[in-house]
Amino acid sequence: MDFNLTEEQKEIQKWAKNLAKEKFSDKAYTWVRKNEIPWENARILAEQGLMGMTIAEEDGGQGMSLIEAIIVMEEIAKVCPSTADMFQVGNFGAIRQLAAYGSKELKERTLPGILNGEKLISVAMSEPNAGSATTDLQTKAKIVGDKVIINGSKVFNTHGPHNSYYVVWVRFGESVKTSGAILVDRDSPGFTLGKTETHMSGEEHSALFFEDCEVPVENILVPEDGFRKLFTMFNIERMGNTARSLALAQAAFDMAVEHAKEREQFGRSLAEFQGIQWKVADMKMKLDAGRLLLYRAATNADKGAPSPLEASMAKAYINTSAFEVAHEAVQIFGGYGYSTDYPLEYIFRRVRGWMIAGGTPEMLKNKIAEDVFGMRFSQRKK
């Protein structure tokens, strides 16, 4: 079993590292402070063929494997987290549901703008009363002639105020089996955005409201029995979440190691203290173990979606470990790590969010346990 990257993958990694350093480092960590979307960097990604790496060639992408996209994601995210968010949009997020289930005509109308780095798309799943319990969706859709009428609301929508498209998870009837998804354009009649709000990480989001919202029936991506199909593609989105979490933790680790070598207290460097040595050893083990889980899930997926079990194990472990690594990095830096003049405090806040977004470690552990026992454990009150 070979745990090393291929020569081709090493070349991709080296190229992506140099690109990120050359093009994205100067303004890294400034975008979120200014509440700006790095559109110029999204266009650079598009020009370099990095928007759509995982999208089929017939849909305008490069048709590359998931592991190659993850390798690139790591190098970008270690330099500029906000640009990595743009890379997520073009490779791992809602675009995968659109590319997998949209009609040829719908994809021809919408994908070019996203792949050119000009438009954003995200999944609209969470509702005021349906977070982890996605089977409790209350947003309803009804087909009337050549239109679909949508009523309901969504919360915590990534890039909510800035998206051009939303993949909205809905129910077409009363039962869970009627669940599906529809692509909603920003300017659709009956669709409105709530006020712009900000997460702890500085990311902007907004509620989405659908009041007799009308979209063409051709915008239906999945008409019924949708959870199996939707979560298959959503596991790819989780891989993007996981890769960014790992990359930011790696960046925090690298900063902490350099600081420990340079910073002196009591007449010697921090690196000479056993307490610091044990911290960085634990951090290194967590990072390497997480990377092996992530790479296994991505490699086994090839050009498809990762297995739910391997995706759950990678995300649950890395999300938790990344937060622990970032926490220790702040501690090693001391007051400097707590200062907003340095990137560590942002990394600390950002990786914490990924323990909520895209499936919490607690819910993912339930999935892992179900696989171990070969049993289904309902979380519902009996």
C-alpha positions as CSV (number, residue, x, y, z in Angstrom):
1,M,0.0,0.0,0.0
2,D,1.6,3.2,-1.2
3,F,0.9,6.3,1.0
4,N,2.9,8.7,-1.2
5,L,1.6,11.0,-3.8
6,T,2.3,10.1,-7.4
7,E,4.8,12.2,-9.3
8,E,2.0,13.9,-11.2
9,Q,0.2,14.7,-8.0
10,K,3.4,16.1,-6.5
11,E,3.8,18.4,-9.6
12,I,0.2,19.6,-9.1
13,Q,0.9,20.2,-5.4
14,K,4.1,22.2,-6.2
15,W,2.4,24.2,-8.9
16,A,-0.6,25.0,-6.7
17,K,1.7,26.0,-3.8
18,N,3.6,28.5,-6.0
19,L,0.4,29.9,-7.5
20,A,-1.1,30.5,-4.1
21,K,2.0,32.2,-2.8
22,E,2.4,34.3,-5.9
23,K,-1.2,35.4,-6.5
24,F,-3.1,35.1,-3.2
25,S,-0.7,35.8,-0.3
26,D,-0.6,39.6,-0.4
27,K,-4.3,40.0,0.5
28,A,-4.7,36.8,2.5
29,Y,-6.8,37.3,5.6
30,T,-7.8,40.8,4.5
31,W,-10.9,39.8,2.6
32,V,-12.9,38.7,5.7
33,R,-11.8,41.8,7.7
34,K,-13.3,44.0,4.9
35,N,-16.4,41.8,4.4
36,E,-15.3,41.4,0.7
37,I,-15.6,38.5,-1.7
38,P,-12.3,37.8,-3.5
39,W,-13.8,38.0,-7.0
40,E,-10.4,38.8,-8.5
41,N,-9.0,35.6,-7.1
42,A,-12.0,33.6,-8.3
43,R,-11.2,34.8,-11.8
44,I,-7.6,33.8,-11.4
45,L,-8.7,30.3,-10.3
46,A,-10.9,30.2,-13.4
47,E,-8.1,31.4,-15.7
48,Q,-5.8,28.7,-14.3
49,G,-8.4,25.9,-14.9
50,L,-9.0,25.4,-11.2
51,M,-12.8,26.2,-11.2
52,G,-14.4,22.9,-12.2
53,M,-11.5,20.5,-11.6
54,T,-14.0,17.9,-10.4
55,I,-16.7,18.8,-13.0
56,A,-17.1,16.6,-16.1
57,E,-15.5,17.9,-19.3
58,E,-18.8,17.8,-21.1
59,D,-20.1,20.3,-18.5
60,G,-17.1,22.7,-18.9
61,G,-14.8,21.2,-16.2
62,Q,-11.6,19.3,-16.3
63,G,-12.9,15.9,-15.1
64,M,-10.1,15.3,-12.6
65,S,-10.3,13.2,-9.5
66,L,-11.3,14.3,-6.0
67,I,-7.8,13.7,-4.5
68,E,-6.2,16.1,-7.0
69,A,-8.7,18.8,-6.1
70,I,-8.1,18.2,-2.4
71,I,-4.3,18.5,-3.0
72,V,-4.9,21.9,-4.6
73,M,-7.4,23.0,-2.0
74,E,-4.9,22.4,0.8
75,E,-2.2,24.6,-0.8
76,I,-4.7,27.4,-1.5
77,A,-6.3,27.3,1.9
78,K,-3.0,27.3,3.8
79,V,-2.3,30.7,2.1
80,C,-5.7,32.3,1.7
81,P,-8.8,30.8,3.3
82,S,-11.2,33.2,1.5
83,T,-9.8,32.1,-1.9
84,A,-10.2,28.5,-0.8
85,D,-13.8,29.3,-0.3
86,M,-14.1,30.3,-4.0
87,F,-12.3,27.0,-4.9
88,Q,-14.9,25.2,-2.8
89,V,-17.7,26.8,-4.8
90,G,-16.2,25.6,-8.1
91,N,-15.4,22.1,-7.1
92,F,-17.0,20.7,-4.0
93,G,-20.2,22.5,-3.1
94,A,-23.7,22.9,-4.5
95,I,-22.2,22.9,-8.0
96,R,-21.8,19.1,-7.7
97,Q,-25.5,18.7,-7.1
98,L,-26.3,20.9,-10.1
99,A,-23.8,19.1,-12.3
100,A,-25.0,15.7,-11.3
101,Y,-28.7,16.2,-11.5
102,G,-29.4,19.3,-13.6
103,S,-30.7,19.0,-17.2
104,K,-28.3,19.8,-20.1
105,E,-30.2,23.1,-20.7
106,L,-30.1,24.1,-17.1
107,K,-26.4,23.4,-16.8
108,E,-25.6,25.3,-20.0
109,R,-27.4,28.3,-18.6
110,T,-25.9,28.3,-15.1
111,L,-22.5,26.5,-15.0
112,P,-20.4,28.9,-17.1
113,G,-20.9,31.9,-14.8
114,I,-19.8,29.8,-11.8
115,L,-16.9,28.2,-13.6
116,N,-15.7,31.6,-14.8
117,G,-15.5,32.9,-11.2
118,E,-18.3,35.4,-11.8
119,K,-21.2,33.8,-9.8
120,L,-21.7,31.9,-6.6
121,I,-23.9,29.0,-5.7
122,S,-24.6,27.3,-2.4
123,V,-26.9,24.6,-0.9
124,A,-29.9,25.8,1.1
125,M,-30.6,23.1,3.6
126,S,-30.9,24.3,7.2
127,E,-34.2,25.7,8.4
128,P,-35.2,27.4,11.7
129,N,-36.4,24.0,13.0
130,A,-34.4,21.6,10.8
131,G,-30.6,21.6,11.4
132,S,-29.1,18.2,11.9
133,A,-32.6,16.8,11.4
134,T,-32.7,17.4,7.7
135,T,-35.6,15.0,7.4
136,D,-37.8,17.6,9.2
137,L,-37.7,20.0,6.3
138,Q,-40.7,22.3,6.2
139,T,-40.0,24.2,2.9
140,K,-42.6,22.9,0.5
141,A,-42.7,22.9,-3.3
142,K,-45.8,22.3,-5.6
143,I,-45.8,21.8,-9.3
144,V,-48.4,24.0,-11.0
145,G,-48.3,23.7,-14.8
146,D,-44.8,24.7,-16.0
147,K,-43.9,26.3,-12.7
148,V,-42.9,25.2,-9.2
149,I,-44.3,27.2,-6.3
150,I,-42.1,27.2,-3.2
151,N,-43.0,28.3,0.3
152,G,-40.7,28.2,3.4
153,S,-37.4,29.6,4.7
154,K,-33.8,28.7,5.1
155,V,-31.1,29.9,7.5
156,F,-27.3,29.9,7.7
157,N,-26.8,30.0,4.0
158,T,-23.1,30.2,2.9
159,H,-22.4,33.4,0.9
160,G,-26.2,34.0,1.2
161,P,-26.1,37.7,0.4
162,H,-23.8,37.2,-2.6
163,N,-25.1,34.0,-4.3
164,S,-26.6,34.0,-7.8
165,Y,-28.1,30.5,-7.3
166,Y,-29.4,28.4,-4.5
167,V,-29.9,24.6,-4.5
168,V,-32.9,24.5,-2.2
169,W,-33.9,21.2,-0.5
170,V,-37.6,20.9,-0.3
171,R,-40.5,18.6,0.2
172,F,-42.9,18.1,-2.7
173,G,-45.4,16.4,-0.4
174,E,-45.9,15.5,3.2
175,S,-43.6,12.4,3.6
176,V,-39.8,12.3,3.8
177,K,-39.8,10.3,0.5
178,T,-41.1,13.4,-1.3
179,S,-37.9,15.3,-0.5
180,G,-36.0,16.8,-3.4
181,A,-34.1,19.8,-4.6
182,I,-34.7,22.8,-6.9
183,L,-32.3,25.4,-8.3
184,V,-33.6,28.9,-7.4
185,D,-32.2,32.0,-9.2
186,R,-31.6,35.0,-7.0
187,D,-34.1,37.1,-9.0
188,S,-36.9,34.6,-8.9
189,P,-40.4,36.1,-8.1
190,G,-41.3,35.6,-4.5
191,F,-37.8,35.0,-3.3
192,T,-36.2,37.5,-0.8
193,L,-33.1,37.6,1.4
194,G,-33.2,38.4,5.1
195,K,-30.8,40.8,6.7
196,T,-27.1,40.1,6.3
197,E,-25.7,38.5,9.5
198,T,-22.2,37.5,10.4
199,H,-20.8,34.2,11.9
200,M,-18.1,34.2,14.5
201,S,-15.6,33.6,11.7
202,G,-16.6,36.8,10.0
203,E,-18.4,35.0,7.2
204,E,-21.6,36.6,6.0
205,H,-24.9,34.7,5.8
206,S,-28.6,35.5,5.5
207,A,-31.9,33.9,5.8
208,L,-33.8,33.0,2.6
209,F,-37.6,33.4,2.3
210,F,-39.8,31.8,-0.3
211,E,-43.4,33.2,-0.5
212,D,-45.1,31.7,-3.5
213,C,-41.7,31.8,-5.1
214,E,-42.0,30.8,-8.8
215,V,-39.3,28.9,-10.7
216,P,-39.5,27.0,-14.0
217,V,-40.3,23.3,-13.6
218,E,-37.0,22.7,-15.6
219,N,-35.2,23.9,-12.5
220,I,-36.1,20.7,-10.5
221,L,-32.9,18.8,-9.8
222,V,-34.3,15.9,-7.8
223,P,-38.1,15.4,-7.9
224,E,-38.6,12.9,-5.1
225,D,-36.9,10.4,-2.8
226,G,-34.0,12.8,-2.9
227,F,-32.0,12.3,0.3
228,R,-30.0,9.4,-1.0
229,K,-29.0,11.3,-4.2
230,L,-28.5,14.6,-2.4
231,F,-26.3,13.3,0.4
232,T,-24.2,11.3,-2.1
233,M,-23.1,14.6,-3.6
234,F,-23.1,16.4,-0.2
235,N,-20.4,14.0,0.9
236,I,-18.2,15.7,-1.7
237,E,-19.0,19.0,-0.2
238,R,-18.0,17.6,3.2
239,M,-14.6,16.7,1.7
240,G,-14.1,20.4,0.7
241,N,-15.0,21.4,4.3
242,T,-12.6,18.8,5.7
243,A,-9.7,19.7,3.4
244,R,-10.0,23.4,4.4
245,S,-10.2,22.5,8.1
246,L,-7.1,20.4,7.8
247,A,-5.2,23.0,5.7
248,L,-5.9,25.8,8.2
249,A,-4.8,23.6,11.1
250,Q,-1.6,22.8,9.1
251,A,-1.0,26.5,8.6
252,A,-1.5,27.2,12.3
253,F,0.9,24.3,13.2
254,D,3.6,25.7,10.8
255,M,3.3,29.1,12.3
256,A,3.5,27.7,15.8
257,V,6.6,25.6,15.0
258,E,8.5,28.6,13.6
259,H,7.4,30.8,16.5
260,A,8.6,28.1,19.0
261,K,12.0,28.0,17.3
262,E,12.4,31.8,17.3
263,R,10.8,32.9,20.5
264,E,13.0,32.9,23.6
265,Q,12.0,32.8,27.3
266,F,14.2,32.2,30.3
267,G,17.3,32.3,28.0
268,R,16.3,29.6,25.6
269,S,13.9,29.0,22.7
270,L,10.4,27.7,23.4
271,A,11.2,24.6,21.3
272,E,13.6,23.5,24.1
273,F,10.9,23.1,26.6
274,Q,9.4,19.6,26.9
275,G,5.9,21.0,27.4
276,I,6.1,22.6,23.9
277,Q,7.7,19.5,22.4
278,W,4.8,17.3,23.5
279,K,2.3,19.8,22.2
280,V,3.8,19.9,18.7
281,A,4.2,16.1,18.7
282,D,0.5,15.7,19.4
283,M,-0.4,18.3,16.8
284,K,1.7,16.6,14.2
285,M,0.2,13.2,14.9
286,K,-3.3,14.6,14.6
287,L,-2.6,16.3,11.3
288,D,-1.0,13.3,9.7
289,A,-3.7,10.9,10.9
290,G,-6.4,13.3,9.6
291,R,-4.6,13.6,6.2
292,L,-4.5,9.8,5.9
293,L,-8.3,9.6,6.5
294,L,-9.0,12.4,4.1
295,Y,-6.8,11.0,1.3
296,R,-8.2,7.5,1.8
297,A,-11.8,8.8,1.3
298,A,-10.8,10.9,-1.7
299,T,-8.7,8.2,-3.4
300,N,-11.3,5.5,-3.0
301,A,-13.9,7.9,-4.5
302,D,-11.7,8.4,-7.6
303,K,-14.0,10.6,-9.8
304,G,-17.2,9.6,-7.9
305,A,-18.4,10.4,-4.4
306,P,-16.7,9.1,-1.3
307,S,-18.3,6.4,0.8
308,P,-20.5,7.8,3.6
309,L,-18.5,5.9,6.2
310,E,-15.1,7.2,5.0
311,A,-16.3,10.7,4.5
312,S,-17.9,10.7,8.0
313,M,-14.7,9.4,9.6
314,A,-12.5,11.9,7.9
315,K,-14.7,14.9,8.6
316,A,-15.5,14.0,12.3
317,Y,-11.8,13.4,13.1
318,I,-10.3,16.3,11.2
319,N,-12.9,18.9,12.3
320,T,-12.2,18.0,16.0
321,S,-8.5,17.7,15.6
322,A,-8.1,20.9,13.6
323,F,-9.8,22.8,16.4
324,E,-7.4,21.2,18.9
325,V,-4.4,22.0,16.8
326,A,-5.5,25.6,16.3
327,H,-6.1,25.9,20.0
328,E,-2.6,24.7,20.9
329,A,-1.1,27.0,18.2
330,V,-2.7,30.0,19.9
331,Q,-1.4,28.8,23.2
332,I,2.1,28.5,21.9
333,F,2.0,32.0,20.5
334,G,0.6,33.3,23.8
335,G,-0.6,37.0,23.6
336,Y,0.4,37.2,20.0
337,G,-1.8,34.3,19.1
338,Y,-4.8,36.1,20.7
339,S,-4.2,39.3,18.8
340,T,-6.3,40.2,15.8
341,D,-3.1,41.5,14.1
342,Y,-2.0,37.9,13.4
343,P,-3.9,35.1,11.5
344,L,-4.1,32.5,14.3
345,E,-7.1,34.0,16.0
346,Y,-9.0,33.9,12.7
347,I,-7.9,30.3,12.0
348,F,-9.1,29.4,15.5
349,R,-12.5,30.9,14.9
350,R,-12.8,29.5,11.4
351,V,-12.1,25.9,12.1
352,R,-14.6,26.0,15.0
353,G,-17.3,26.6,12.5
354,W,-16.6,23.5,10.5
355,M,-17.5,21.5,13.6
356,I,-21.1,22.7,12.9
357,A,-21.4,23.2,9.2
358,G,-21.9,20.2,6.9
359,G,-22.6,17.7,9.7
360,T,-21.4,17.8,13.3
361,P,-18.9,15.3,14.6
362,E,-21.7,14.0,16.9
363,M,-24.0,13.2,14.0
364,L,-21.2,11.8,12.0
365,K,-20.2,9.5,14.9
366,N,-23.8,8.2,14.9
367,K,-23.3,7.3,11.2
368,I,-20.0,5.5,12.0
369,A,-21.6,3.6,14.9
370,E,-24.4,2.5,12.6
371,D,-21.9,1.0,10.2
372,V,-20.0,-0.7,13.0
373,F,-23.1,-2.4,14.4
374,G,-24.9,-2.9,11.1
375,M,-27.9,-1.3,12.7
376,R,-30.0,1.9,12.2
377,F,-30.2,4.1,15.3
378,S,-33.1,6.6,15.0
379,Q,-32.6,9.8,16.9
380,R,-36.3,10.4,17.1
381,K,-38.3,10.3,20.3
382,K,-40.1,7.0,20.5
